[in-house]
Structures are given as C-alpha cells and as structure tokens.
Amino acid sequence: MSSPPAPVAFAAQLALLSLISFGGIPSVLPDIHSLVVVTKGWATDREFADFYAIAQAMPGLPMILMMSLIGWKVGGLAGALASAVATCGPSSAVAFVASRLGNRFRDAPWQRIVRRGLVPVTVGIVIASGYVLARAADNGWQAAAITGAAAGLILGTRINPLWILIAAGAIGGLGLI
C-alpha cells in the first residue's frame, strides 16, 4: 500500500495537530517543524523560519498563512488550500462545540478546574514553540546573540517588543549577522 501524496499527508497531519493544539497552531509548531523539516525534508530550517517571519509580517491570520506557505512548497496551490482548511477547520469545529458546552455548563465547578489546568500547559507549549523557532533561525553565534539579547530586553524591560523586532530586523537586513 502506497503512502498518500505529500500535500494530503501534510494536510492530514495538520488537521490532527489542529485538533490537539491549545492556544492555536503556535503551540504545535515544534511538531510541525519536526514533520516538515526533520522527518519529511519538505523544507529546510531556514525556509521554516522564513515562512514564520513572512507570516508574522503580513496582515491577517499568520498561522494560516504560514501553513499555506508550507503547503504551497509541499504541493502547490492545492497544497496551500488544503493546508489552510486543515489549519482552521477542525479546531474551529472543536471551539464551537466547546463554546456551546461551556455556556450550557458555565456554573459547573469542573470548568474552573479545567481552565486552571490548561493555563500552564498552554504556556509550556508556546515556550517550546518559541525555542524551536529560535533554533531554526539561529544558524550562527551572531543570530543566537541577537535572539538572546532580544529575549533579555523583552523580559527585563518595558520596551515595546515591536521596537526590538524592528531593531533585530534592521541588524539582519543590513547584513550585520
């Protein structure tokens, strides 16, 4: 039995990850990176980081755009469309059902317990995603130093992260790293 074509395999895996993600697709970026870069070799670390950067720079829904860019690389227009639907379709259906159930049982004591339990899980998953993206983008000591400095500034000061992003982008754009 042969395996499905690459765009179908990517969309199916994306739909599954969309269903189990807490906090959206960024929470499962390590898994997507592992599939796309490490396991299947559909993109390089650099391309994965570039897809992320392009998606964040564009207006709209960045993770749908990022998955569409990866889908485009994997399978052209059909891959991009399938990836976009797989990114938001299953999780939107789950969110709709959860919202309806949440409203129906809003006074149930278990709801507060579930919400409190999901907070540390979501934070941990988002931190893991940031780590994977930083490793994919930091291909030299200079890039790693800029990432460390940016993280330190964000955590240690009240500087707007947008200014830090602009400064880091300018350093990279000027070819200083």
ChimeraX attribute file (.defattr): number of C-alpha atoms within 10 A of each C-alpha:
attribute: neighborCount
match mode: 1-to-1
recipient: residues
	/A:1	3
	/A:2	4
	/A:3	7
	/A:4	10
	/A:5	10
	/A:6	15
	/A:7	23
	/A:8	18
	/A:9	14
	/A:10	26
	/A:11	23
	/A:12	17
	/A:13	18
	/A:14	25
	/A:15	21
	/A:16	15
	/A:17	22
	/A:18	24
	/A:19	21
	/A:20	15
	/A:21	16
	/A:22	19
	/A:23	16
	/A:24	18
	/A:25	26
	/A:26	21
	/A:27	24
	/A:28	20
	/A:29	23
	/A:30	19
	/A:31	18
	/A:32	22
	/A:33	22
	/A:34	14
	/A:35	17
	/A:36	20
	/A:37	18
	/A:38	14
	/A:39	10
	/A:40	12
	/A:41	13
	/A:42	18
	/A:43	18
	/A:44	14
	/A:45	21
	/A:46	16
	/A:47	17
	/A:48	22
	/A:49	21
	/A:50	17
	/A:51	21
	/A:52	21
	/A:53	15
	/A:54	14
	/A:55	20
	/A:56	15
	/A:57	10
	/A:58	10
	/A:59	9
	/A:60	10
	/A:61	10
	/A:62	19
	/A:63	20
	/A:64	20
	/A:65	22
	/A:66	25
	/A:67	29
	/A:68	28
	/A:69	26
	/A:70	26
	/A:71	26
	/A:72	18
	/A:73	16
	/A:74	23
	/A:75	21
	/A:76	14
	/A:77	15
	/A:78	15
	/A:79	23
	/A:80	24
	/A:81	20
	/A:82	22
	/A:83	31
	/A:84	23
	/A:85	16
	/A:86	24
	/A:87	28
	/A:88	18
	/A:89	15
	/A:90	18
	/A:91	21
	/A:92	13
	/A:93	12
	/A:94	14
	/A:95	14
	/A:96	12
	/A:97	12
	/A:98	12
	/A:99	13
	/A:100	12
	/A:101	11
	/A:102	14
	/A:103	10
	/A:104	10
	/A:105	12
	/A:106	13
	/A:107	10
	/A:108	10
	/A:109	9
	/A:110	11
	/A:111	13
	/A:112	11
	/A:113	10
	/A:114	10
	/A:115	10
	/A:116	11
	/A:117	11
	/A:118	13
	/A:119	12
	/A:120	11
	/A:121	13
	/A:122	17
	/A:123	14
	/A:124	13
	/A:125	19
	/A:126	21
	/A:127	13
	/A:128	17
	/A:129	21
	/A:130	16
	/A:131	14
	/A:132	19
	/A:133	21
	/A:134	16
	/A:135	17
	/A:136	18
	/A:137	20
	/A:138	18
	/A:139	13
	/A:140	10
	/A:141	10
	/A:142	13
	/A:143	19
	/A:144	16
	/A:145	13
	/A:146	19
	/A:147	18
	/A:148	13
	/A:149	14
	/A:150	17
	/A:151	13
	/A:152	11
	/A:153	15
	/A:154	15
	/A:155	11
	/A:156	9
	/A:157	9
	/A:158	8
	/A:159	11
	/A:160	10
	/A:161	15
	/A:162	10
	/A:163	10
	/A:164	17
	/A:165	13
	/A:166	11
	/A:167	14
	/A:168	17
	/A:169	13
	/A:170	12
	/A:171	14
	/A:172	14
	/A:173	10
	/A:174	8
	/A:175	8
	/A:176	9
	/A:177	15
